[in-house]
């Protein structure tokens, strides 16, 4: 069974002089059928089979469930999928595409000429540049279950964790020690409506409660410009937080989840530098009561500059710009 183009010397169809196909069915014993219609060719084949069976006094067979399209495999899902991808297939206006979606803009689009002559011989180019935290933006990554309900039951259950919860009346050093133990159970990084990734609370926080430390590598302030340029050449986002006039925390490579906390003009957190055993630490505190599942934000307090950075915090009192 073959479908061949009509030769130039063949007569043109009645509908006009446009090119068309001739369907040909042949066998080794010399049987041959040619037709311009696939259904007509199939019907001629069925009639020949029925006539041969009748001459041999055999029972007639029913072919009503089959059609010419079935004969050539045109109803097979894989074949249909491949045919719909053929060049110029989008010009078949009367055909209902089942697997490939074309638009009206595709009518004037011509395929690009590959330097090597074939798309299969071209090297694979990644769709997006490499980003080490891209998996955090996946829409299939479910938001973790909050532990607010569990925390409310802890006093009734007599949990040791509830008994270990530090009071705000304790010294900073003692509260910081508890923070290092429970920080991973407090927050999680997830998709943010403000910008890319954001920091979200897993449990409820009271006003003034420690949430997380902004951890990273402590470097001198004179190295910030050179490091920022290096990160830009590598296509890496820069995460730095100034401790004082002499030192800065670089959390770009060696950091924790605190690096993903976003800016807001109406924040629910604030940052504070504390001294524990002669070492300075940047701690994120709750500015107001924070509920489980709420995104944590604080004011970046960027200095005013001529080149403005748009703010997307969506707060009612948004200043429109970070600087």
N, C-alpha and C positions, 0 to 999 in steps of 0.2 A: 504494500500500500504506500503510495507516494503522492505528493502534491508538487507538481512542477509548473513552472511559468509557461504560458502559451508562447510558442515560437513566433517569430515575426511574420512568417508566411501564413500563419493560421488565420482564418476569418475572424473578424472582430465580433464581439457579442452584440446582441440586438440593442442593448441599452446604450451603446456608444462605443468609442474607440479606446476607452481607458484600459490599462493592463488588468489582467485577471489571472486566476489560477485554473488549472485543469487537474482534476483528481483522477488518478490512474490506479486500478487494482489489477495485478497480474499474478499468475501462478506458473509453476514450472511446466505444466502440461499444455501451455499455450493459451489458457483462459485469460482474457483481458477485458477490462471495462474502463471507459474514459467518459468523464462528464465534467461540466463546469459547476455542478452543484454537488455538494457532499452528500446530501440526502438522496439525490437522484442516483448517485453511484451506489450508495448503500441499498436502495430499493432494487436496483438491477441485480445486485449480488444475491439478495434474498430471493428474488423471483427465480434466478437460475438454480439456487439450491433447492427450492421447493419443487421446481420442475424435474430436477434430477431425482429427488426422492419419490416423486409421483411415478416416474417411469420405472423406478425400481420397486414400486408397490410398497413403499415405506410410509410410516405415519408422518403427517405434516408437523412441522415445528412452529412454535410461536416466537416471533422476534419483535413483538410490540413493545417490549421493555427496553429495547436497544434502539439507538439512532445513529445517524452518520457521525455525529460529534463523538459518541462513545467509541465508534470504530477507530477513529484517529486519536483517541485519548484526550480530546479537547475538554472533556468534563472532569478530568483528573485535576485535583487541587494543585499539585506540584507543577504540572504542565501549564495550567492557567496562570500561576504565579510567575513563571518564567516568560511566558508570552507577553504578559502585561508590562514587562520590563524592556521589551525590544525597542530599539530606536524608532521613533515615529509612532509608537502605540498611542500616545496622547492625542493624536489627530483623529482617532476613531471616535467621532462625536456620538454615534448611536450605540456604542458599546457601554455597558454598565460595569465599571471596574470594581472588582471585589477585594483585591489585595493591595493595589497601588493607588495612591490618591494623587491625582494631578490637578493643577489649578490652571486658570486661564493665562497666567503669566508664563507657563511652560511652553506656550505655542511658539514663542520667539527665541527660546533658549537653545543654543547650539552647544553640544558637548565640547569641553576644552580639549585642545590638542596636547597630548602627553609628550614630553620631551623624548621618552623612550619609544613612543609609538603605540604603547598599549598600557591600559590602566593596571593590568595584572602584573606588569613588570615594574611598576612604581613602588618605591618604598613606603612603608606605613608612616603616616604622620599623626601624632596624637591630637585628639580633638581639643584638649585643654592643656595649658602648661602645668607642670608638676606643682602640687601644693600639698605639703605634708599633713595638713589638717582637713583636707577635702572630705574625708569620710564623715566628719562631724555634721556636714550639711546635708547628708542623705535624708530624703523624705521618708525612707523606709526604716530609719532609726527611731524606735519608739521612745517617747518621753518616760523616764523611770517613775515608778510609783512613789508618791510622796509619803513621808513617814509622819505626817502631822497627826493622823489618827492614832498611830502607835504611840507617839509621844504623849498624847493625852491619857493613854491607858497606863503609862509607865508608873505613875504614882500609886495606882491601884494594885499593880502587879508587884510592887516593891522591887523594881529593876535596879540593878547596881548602876546602870548608866544614869538613871535619874538622880541617884544619890551622888554621882560624881559631877553633875552639872555645876560648873563654877558660878558662884555668885558675883555680881558686879561690884560688890563691896570688897572682894579679894584684891590683893596687889596685882599689878599688871604682869609681873613675872609668873605668878601662879596661873593666872587666866591664860597666858600665852602657852604654858605647858599643856593645859587641857586642849587648847586650840590645835596644837600639833598632832594630838592623838585623834581628834574627832573631825578634822577639816574635811576629809574625804567623804564623810557621811552628811555633810552640810550642803554641798553645792554640786552642780553638774553642768557640763557644757552642752549646749543645744542650739538649734537654729533660732535666730533672733529676727524679729520684725524691724528692729532698729538698724542693724548692720551685720550681715553675715552670721557670725557665731556670737553667742551671748552666754552669760553666767546666770544660772537659775538656782533658786533655793529649793532644797528637798524638804526642809522642815520649817516650822515657824521660828522667827527671831524676834526678840524683844528689843526695845529702843536701847542703844548703847552696847549691844552684845557683839562680841567679836565673831566675825564670819569666816575670814580666811586671810592668810598672810600673802602679800605680793612677793613671791620668792623668785630668785634668779641669781645671776652672777654679778657681784659687786665690782664695778670698774670705776676708774677715774673719769671725771667730767671731761677731761681733755681728749678722751678716746671715743666719745660718743659720735662725733662727726665722721670719723674714719670708719667706724663700725656701721654706721647708717649707710654710707656709700657702698660698703662691701655687701651689705644685705640687699641693696637695690640692684647691684650687678647680678646677684644670684636669684633675684625675683622672690625674695623672702620678706614677709612683713616684719616690721620693726616694732618690738615691744620693750619700751624703756620707761623707768619711773625714777625721778630724781629724789634722792634722800636728803641731800643738802647741797651746798655750793661746791663741794669737793667730790662727792661720790654719787653714782647712779646705779640702779639695779637694771641689768640687761636680762630680760626674761625671754628673749627671742628663741634661744636654743635650750638653755637650762632654766626652765621656768615651770610653773604649775598652772592650774586652771584660772587663777586670778588674772592672767594676762588677757583673757577674753571678756572682761567686764567692760561694758559699753558706757558711753557718755549719755547723760540726760540733763536737760536744763531744770528738771524737777526730780532730783535723784532721791533714792531711798537709802543710800549709803554714803559714807564719807571716809576718807583716808586719814591716817594719823601715824606719825613716826614715833615709835616707843623705843626706850633703851632697856635692854634686858642683859644684865651681866656685862655691861660695857659695849654691847653690840646693838646697833640700830636696826630695827625692823619696821617695815611698812605694813600696817594692819588695816583691813577694811572692816569698818564698824557699821552697824545698822543705824541709820539716821532716824528711821521711823519703824513702826511695827511692820514686819515683812511676813507675808503669808507663804505657805508652801506652794511651789510652782510659779512664784512671781520672779520676774527677771530683776537681777541686781544691777543697779547703775549708780554712778557717782559723777560729779562734775569734774571734767578734766582741767578746768581753769587755765586754758591756753591763753598766752598773752595776745594782745590785739596786734594784728598784722594786716598789711594791705591785701595780700592774697588770702581770700576767705575760703574756709572749709565749710561746706554746707552741713547743717545739723539735721538728722533724720529721727530725732528722739520722739516726735509726735506728741510732745507734752503740750498742755494748754498754755503754759508760759514759755514756750520755746523761743529762744533768742535768734533762731534761724541759722546762726553760724556758731561754730565751735570757738572761733577766734575773733 
